[in-house]
Amino acid sequence: MNEGRSRSVGRSLLLAAAWLAASVGLAGCTAPRITAGSPAPGIALGATIERAGVLTSEEAFPRRPVTVRYERFRGGSETADRGAVEVRFAADPEGFRVDRFAFQSTPRGSEAGGSAAGGAPPEIDRRSRFIESADGSVLLAESAGGRDDVTTVFDPPAVIAPASMRAGETAESRFVPRSKESGGERRGNGEGLARVTYVGAQRVTTPLGTFDADLVLTELVLDFGVVKIERTQRRWVAAVSPGVRTVVAEDLVELQRVFGLTRTNRFRLAAVSVDTDPE
C-alpha cells in the first residue's frame, strides 16, 4: 500500500473512531431489530400500543432544562458492564444543548451500579448542539467529544424530532458529517442517513419508576468508504413530573463494519434520578 493510500485509510479509521465515541441518540438502518420483549438489564417493558393523535417535537425532545442520572449497561446479558451517566439538557443561545458526563465503570458482574457518588467526579463525554427549524422540528447541528475532542458538524443538520408525527410515521434526512479536531485539523467527510420513527406508546419501568412513555426509534448509517457505522436506538420519553418530560430509558445497538469485518455493541440507559431545577 503506498503512502497516500495509507494516509487515506488512516484518516478513515480515525474518523470512524470519532463517530464511535459519539452518543447523539441515533442508529443504523440495517442493524438487527430489537423487539419490545427483548431483555434489557435495568429496563422492564410492557406491550407497545398505538397512540391516538400526534407526538410533537416538544414532547419528543423536551426543551425544559433538566439533569438526569442514568444507570448505564454495556453488553447483552444480565452480567453487562455497568456504570453511571449524567445527561444535562439546557437552553443554548442558538438552540438547545445536551451534555453527557460519564462516571467510572463498575466491573462486569458487580452488584453495585456505577460510581456515581463517593468516587472521582464525572468527566464530560459528549457535547451536542441542536437547533429548531422554522416548522418546529429539532435538528442535530453539531456534536463534539471523544478521546481526541473531535467536533462533527452535520451539513445540513439532521432531523432528530420532526414537528409532529403519528404512530408508524417515519421522517428521513440525509447529510454530510464534517469532522475536525480541536486544533482545527480536518478529519474528513462521509455520507449520512438518519431515519426517525414514532413507534407508539409503551409502559417502561426503570429505577426511577414506571412510566407510560412514547417510544421513538432513531436509525443512522454513516458511510466513510472502508468504514461503515450503523446504529439503531430506541428512546422512551415520558413525563416525570407535571410539565416535565425527559428520556427515561434508552437502548442502542451499534454495528461497526471495517474492511468487511463486523463488530456489534449494545448499550442501555435506565433513569435513576431527575433534577428538574438544575443550576
Solvent accessible surface area in square Angstrom, and as a share of the most:
residue,aa,sasa,rsa
1,M,161,0.72
2,N,105,0.54
3,E,113,0.51
4,G,48,0.47
5,R,116,0.42
6,S,51,0.33
7,R,147,0.54
8,S,43,0.28
9,V,15,0.09
10,G,27,0.26
11,R,121,0.44
12,S,21,0.14
13,L,72,0.36
14,L,87,0.43
15,L,4,0.02
16,A,5,0.04
17,A,53,0.41
18,A,12,0.09
19,W,4,0.02
20,L,58,0.29
21,A,37,0.29
22,A,5,0.04
23,S,26,0.17
24,V,13,0.08
25,G,14,0.13
26,L,0,0.00
27,A,0,0.00
28,G,0,0.00
29,C,19,0.11
30,T,92,0.54
31,A,5,0.04
32,P,77,0.48
33,R,149,0.54
34,I,28,0.14
35,T,91,0.53
36,A,38,0.29
37,G,71,0.68
38,S,23,0.15
39,P,101,0.63
40,A,9,0.07
41,P,10,0.07
42,G,34,0.33
43,I,14,0.07
44,A,59,0.46
45,L,46,0.23
46,G,30,0.29
47,A,81,0.63
48,T,51,0.30
49,I,110,0.56
50,E,143,0.64
51,R,64,0.23
52,A,97,0.75
53,G,39,0.38
54,V,52,0.30
55,L,5,0.02
56,T,42,0.24
57,S,1,0.01
58,E,91,0.41
59,E,45,0.20
60,A,8,0.06
61,F,13,0.05
62,P,18,0.11
63,R,58,0.21
64,R,114,0.41
65,P,60,0.38
66,V,2,0.01
67,T,21,0.12
68,V,0,0.00
69,R,64,0.23
70,Y,5,0.02
71,E,20,0.09
72,R,28,0.10
73,F,10,0.04
74,R,103,0.38
75,G,17,0.16
76,G,60,0.58
77,S,54,0.35
78,E,140,0.63
79,T,74,0.43
80,A,1,0.01
81,D,16,0.08
82,R,48,0.17
83,G,0,0.00
84,A,6,0.04
85,V,7,0.04
86,E,14,0.06
87,V,12,0.07
88,R,93,0.34
89,F,27,0.11
90,A,28,0.22
91,A,71,0.55
92,D,31,0.16
93,P,137,0.86
94,E,117,0.52
95,G,18,0.17
96,F,26,0.11
97,R,88,0.32
98,V,23,0.13
99,D,19,0.10
100,R,53,0.19
101,F,32,0.13
102,A,37,0.28
103,F,17,0.07
104,Q,124,0.55
105,S,45,0.29
106,T,11,0.07
107,P,102,0.64
108,R,148,0.54
109,G,42,0.41
110,S,35,0.23
111,E,159,0.71
112,A,62,0.48
113,G,31,0.30
114,G,16,0.16
115,S,33,0.22
116,A,31,0.24
117,A,90,0.70
118,G,94,0.90
119,G,48,0.46
120,A,65,0.51
121,P,110,0.69
122,P,38,0.24
123,E,131,0.59
124,I,78,0.39
125,D,39,0.20
126,R,8,0.03
127,R,88,0.32
128,S,5,0.03
129,R,59,0.21
130,F,9,0.04
131,I,46,0.23
132,E,84,0.38
133,S,34,0.22
134,A,119,0.92
135,D,100,0.52
136,G,15,0.14
137,S,10,0.07
138,V,0,0.00
139,L,24,0.12
140,L,0,0.00
141,A,7,0.06
142,E,51,0.23
143,S,1,0.01
144,A,7,0.06
145,G,5,0.05
146,G,29,0.28
147,R,238,0.87
148,D,70,0.36
149,D,51,0.26
150,V,4,0.02
151,T,25,0.15
152,T,8,0.05
153,V,56,0.32
154,F,3,0.01
155,D,60,0.31
156,P,79,0.50
157,P,40,0.25
158,A,0,0.00
159,V,33,0.19
160,I,10,0.05
161,A,3,0.02
162,P,18,0.11
163,A,33,0.25
164,S,59,0.38
165,M,10,0.04
166,R,130,0.47
167,A,23,0.18
168,G,59,0.57
169,E,80,0.36
170,T,76,0.44
171,A,27,0.21
172,E,89,0.40
173,S,19,0.12
174,R,161,0.59
175,F,8,0.03
176,V,46,0.27
177,P,0,0.00
178,R,102,0.37
179,S,4,0.02
180,K,92,0.39
181,E,46,0.20
182,S,86,0.55
183,G,79,0.76
184,G,44,0.42
185,E,114,0.51
186,R,155,0.57
187,R,12,0.04
188,G,23,0.22
189,N,63,0.32
190,G,10,0.10
191,E,124,0.56
192,G,7,0.06
193,L,22,0.11
194,A,1,0.01
195,R,75,0.28
196,V,1,0.01
197,T,23,0.13
198,Y,0,0.00
199,V,53,0.30
200,G,0,0.00
201,A,18,0.14
202,Q,3,0.01
203,R,136,0.49
204,V,0,0.00
205,T,50,0.29
206,T,9,0.05
207,P,79,0.49
208,L,57,0.28
209,G,27,0.26
210,T,79,0.46
211,F,28,0.12
212,D,98,0.51
213,A,2,0.01
214,D,8,0.04
215,L,6,0.03
216,V,4,0.02
217,L,23,0.11
218,T,1,0.01
219,E,7,0.03
220,L,0,0.00
221,V,20,0.11
222,L,1,0.00
223,D,51,0.27
224,F,19,0.08
225,G,64,0.61
226,V,38,0.22
227,V,1,0.00
228,K,65,0.28
229,I,1,0.01
230,E,3,0.01
231,R,8,0.03
232,T,2,0.01
233,Q,0,0.00
234,R,10,0.04
235,R,25,0.09
236,W,0,0.00
237,V,0,0.00
238,A,1,0.01
239,A,57,0.44
240,V,35,0.20
241,S,44,0.28
242,P,134,0.84
243,G,73,0.70
244,V,3,0.02
245,R,53,0.19
246,T,2,0.01
247,V,8,0.05
248,V,0,0.00
249,A,0,0.00
250,E,25,0.11
251,D,0,0.00
252,L,10,0.05
253,V,10,0.06
254,E,4,0.02
255,L,11,0.05
256,Q,21,0.09
257,R,74,0.27
258,V,43,0.25
259,F,114,0.48
260,G,76,0.73
261,L,137,0.68
262,T,73,0.42
263,R,156,0.57
264,T,81,0.47
265,N,29,0.15
266,R,43,0.16
267,F,54,0.22
268,R,1,0.00
269,L,16,0.08
270,A,0,0.00
271,A,0,0.00
272,V,62,0.36
273,S,51,0.33
274,V,38,0.22
275,D,69,0.36
276,T,44,0.26
277,D,120,0.62
278,P,36,0.23
279,E,225,1.01
